[in-house]
């Protein structure tokens, strides 16, 4: 962090040093604080956090981490480190440390047992820190070496496990990963690049109406932000999508050169937590459901609390007109609570109106789907 420009690389550092801090990080009481399994779990938590924090930029000459999962094309790495080093009292067990690094498609693991009574606590700290930096550099394909100070007998045990795309998607469906990003656009967008303009949907199939709506939404935002589509692998009312279904739907976006996020969050308040500060592009029919207490256990108070939480994340909703029960409706036709009305921005009908639906396309194609 003492290097100028470090914020271009380092997203966040968390030191869960006390037992209570570790419990809060994991959400449970660990059976063992110092182990390879613990470092691996911490790395996965860090990776998911990195997905939420990384910036939507296009990197030229970056490490070749294909579909590396970084939000909108930014490759990210989650690092977990835990150790049992020299302390104020003699230790019966080994002095050792474990580290793990998680990228979208692979995980690197390493462990070192230090020679007892060879170094002071400060020296052990320095050795383990150097080993950690060297491992991160190697994972990022940074050339050069750093002398960690390990002796010939202190040989690191290292392993690397690579995941197939199918395994990554399975991890997402199972809740291990919060999202996977497929950045097919290769384009740079306005100065407000950190903000994402997201059009969620099932895209079964993707059609011109989806593409046009996101294009108009970008114009409504003054051209700022990064446009992308989002598919939830988890549906609130139906079984999760299969790996094959997800891959097939993603291929549609590759064909048109658009970025798509696959998440495991079916609810907008969870999407808002995952992508804070984003603008979600929705139809008037979806907006009507968002403000209907029926979908909040019949509680207007519950609805206000949840949408209020969305508002505090900085999220907004860009609302396009849609046919609702045979009647074309826009935002102005809906009864939006006053306390959250500033979250909703209308896309005028003269800017976008396309009476087309994926359901009708499937019917015309004779496709049966669930």
N, C-alpha and C positions, 0 to 999 in steps of 0.2 A: 504493500500500500504506500510505501515511501517513493515509489517510482512514478514520475509524472505520466498521466494518462492511464493509470492503473484501472480507472473505472471503465475503460473499454474492454477489460478482461475480467476483472473480479466483480461479480454481481452481489455477493453477500457472504459473510463469514459468521457462523454461529458456534459458540463454545459452550456446550452443555456440560459444564464442569461439575456442578453439584448433582447429587442423586435426584433431587426434586426437578432440576432442570432437565435431566435426561428423561425422567418419567413424563414430563410435559411434552417433550419433543416427540417421544415414541407413542404416547397415549396409553402406555402400560408400564408395569414394573418389569424390567429386564431380569432374566435369570442370571446373566453374567454381563458385566460392563465391558470387559476386555476380551474380545474374541473376534475371529474373522467374520462370523455371522453378524455380529453387532456392527462392524465396519461396513458390511454389505448393506445392512438395513439403513444405516445412516446415509450411505451414498445414494440409495434409491430415494430417500426423503429429500436429499439435497438436489437430486436430478429433477424431481417433480417441481421443487421450488424454483429451480433455474428456468424451467419451461415457462413459469408464470412471470419471471422477471426479465427474461432476455428481450432484446430489442429487435424489431423487424427490419433488418438490413440485409443487403446482398453483399456477401464477402467475396472478394476477388483474390484468388491465390490462397484460399483458406485450406486447412486440412481436408482431405477427401473423405468426409464422413457422409456418405450418401444417405439422404433422408435422415439426417442425424437427429431430427426431432426438435431442434432449436426453434423457438417460435418464429414462424415465417422466414425460415432459411438461415437462422443463426445457430451454428452448432454449439451445444452446451454440454457441460460435464458436471456431474455431481460427485463430490468427494467426501468420503467418510474416513475418519481416522480415530483410533482409540489405542491407548497404550498404558502399560503399567511400568513406570520408571522408578528410579531411586527416590526414596522419600526420607522423612525424618526418623524412620525406624527401620531396622533390618527386615528384609522380606524373605519369606521362605521360598516363594515361587520365583519363576524367571522374571528378568527384566526384559520386556518385549513390547512390540507395537504391531498393529495391524492396520492396513489401509486398503481401501476399495474405491474404485472410480467407475462411475456408471455413465455411459453414453446411450443413445437410443438403441443401438444394435449390438452393444457389447459391454462387458464388464471386465476390468482389470483388478486383480487382487494380489496383495503382497504381504508377507509377514517376516519379521526379523526378531531373533532372540539375541539379546545383547550379552556380552560377557560381564558377569557380576563383578562388582568392586573394581572395575577398570576405569570408570569415569565418575565424575561428580554428577549431580542431578542436572546442573546447567549444561554440562557436556553431553549428557544423554539426550537432553532436550534439543540441543543443536544438531546432533547426529540424526535424530528422528525427523527433525524439520527439514534437513537437507535431503534425506531419503524421500520425503513426501514431495518436495519441490521437483526433484529429479524424476520421480514417477509421473507427476503431472506433465512435465515437459515432454517426456517420452510419449504419453498418451496423446498429446497435442502435436506430435511430430515436430517438435522443436529440436534442432540440432545442437550439438555441444554437450558437455558433461559437467557435472558438479561433484566435487569430491565430498562424499557424505561422511568420510572418516571411519567407515566400517573396516574392521580387520578382516584378514583372509578367512578366519573361522566364522565370521558373522555373515554368512551367505544368505541373501534374501530368498525366500521361497515365493516364486511368482507364477501366476497363471492368468490366462486370458480366455474368456468364453464369449463366443459370438452368437448372436441370435438371428434367426431367419425373420423375414418380414411377418410370416405367419405367427411366430412366437411373440413378436412385439405386439401384434394385434390381440393375441390371446391375453397378454399381460394387461393390455388396456381394458378389454372386456371384463377381466377379473378384478379390476380396480387397482392393480399395482402401478400402472402409469395413468396420469391424468389426461394426457392427450398425445397425439402423434400428428405432426405437421408434414404435409406434402407440398412443397413449394415448387410449383411448375411454371410460375409466371416469369421469373428471372428479370423482373422490372423493378425500377426504383420509383417511388411515389413521393407525393408532396412533402413539405417540410415538417408537417405534423405526423411524422412517420411512426411514432410510438403508438399512436391511436389506431385501433383496428376497426374497420367497418365490416361487420360480420353478418352474412345472410345464412341463418340456420335453416335446415330442412332435411327431408329424407332423400330428395333428389332421385326418385325412382319413377321415371328417369329425370336427368338434368335436361332442361329445355330453354328455348330462347327467352321465355318470360323471366326465368331466374337471372340469366345473364344481363338482360336489359334492366331489370329492377336494381341490381347491384350497381350498374353503371349510372343510373339516375340518382341513386342514393349517394354515390361519390360526388356527383355534381351538387347535390343538396348540402354537402359538407364542405363545399368550396374547393373540392379536389384534394383536400388534405386527408391524411390517414392512409392505411394499407387495406385494400379490399381483399376479403377472403370469404369462402363458404365454410360451413360447419355442419358436420354430420354427427349425431349422437349415436354411439354404438348401443346405448341403453335406451329403451323406450319405457315411458311411465306406464303404459297400458298393454304393451305387447312383449313377447320374449326378445332378448337381445339379438342384434344382427349377428349373423355368422361371419366367420373370417372371410369366406368366399364372397358373401354379399358386400362386405366392406371393401374388399379389393376390387370388385366389379364396379362399385359406385365411384371409387377413387379414380379408376381408369378414365371415366368420363371427363374428369377435370384435367387429366394429363393431355387428353386429346384436344382440349380447347386452350391449354396453357394457362390455367388458373390455379390459385392456391386454395387448398382445402385442409381444414382441421378436422380430425376425427377425435372426438372427446367421449367421455363416459358420463356426461352430465345432461340428463333429460330436462331439467328444470332451469328456468331463466335466472332464478336467484343464485343457483350454483354456477351457471355460466358467467354471471356477473362477478362472482368471486374468482373464477378462473381467469377471466379476461377483464380486469378492472379498467374503467375509463373507456371502454369500447362503446361503439354505437351498433345496436342490433337492428337489422332490417327485417321487418315483419309485415304481414298483411293485416288488414283491418279485422279479419276474423280471429286471428291470433291475439290482437290487441284487446278485442272484446272478451276473450277468455281470460286474459291476464288480469283484468279488473273485475272479474265476476267472482263474488264471494263463494259461489258454488264450488269452485276449485280450491278453496281454502277451508274445507270442512264447514262451509256455510257461514264463516266468520268474517265480517267486514273488518274487524280489528286485526285479525290475523293477516288478511290481505294487505292492509295498510302497513303493517310492520314489515312484511317480507319485501314489498315494493319499496318501502322506505330504506331498507338495507341495500337494495339495488341502487337506489339513488345516491346513497353515501359512497358507493364504490366509484361514482362518477359516470355510470352507464346511462345511455339514452336509448330511445327506441325511435327509429325512422319508420313511419307507418305508410304503406302503400294501399291503395284501394283494392278491395276484393269483393267478389260476389258472395253474399251471405244469405242463404236460403232464397236464392234467385234475385236478390236485390243488391245492386252495386253500392257499397258503402265505403266512405273514407273516414279518417280520424274524427272529423267534425261531427259525424253522425253518432259518435259514441259518447257515453256518459263517463268521463274520466274524473276521478276524485280530484278536487282542487289542490290538495297538498302534494300531488305527484304529477300534475298536468304538464309541468315544465320539463318532465322527462320525455315527453312524447312530441315528435316533430312530424308534421304532415308532409307527405309527398303528393302534391296536387294531381288530380286526375288528368289534367292537360299535359302533365309531364310523364305520367306513366299510367297506362290502362291496357292490359292485355288479358283478355278473357280466355285463359288457357290454364289447364291443370294437369298435373302428372296422372291423376286418376283417369281423366278422359283420354289421355294419350295411351295409357295401358289398355283401356277398353278398346280403343281403335286398333291397337296392335294385337288384341286377343291375348294379352298377358294376364295370368292369374297370379296374384301375390298376396302375401299376408303381412 
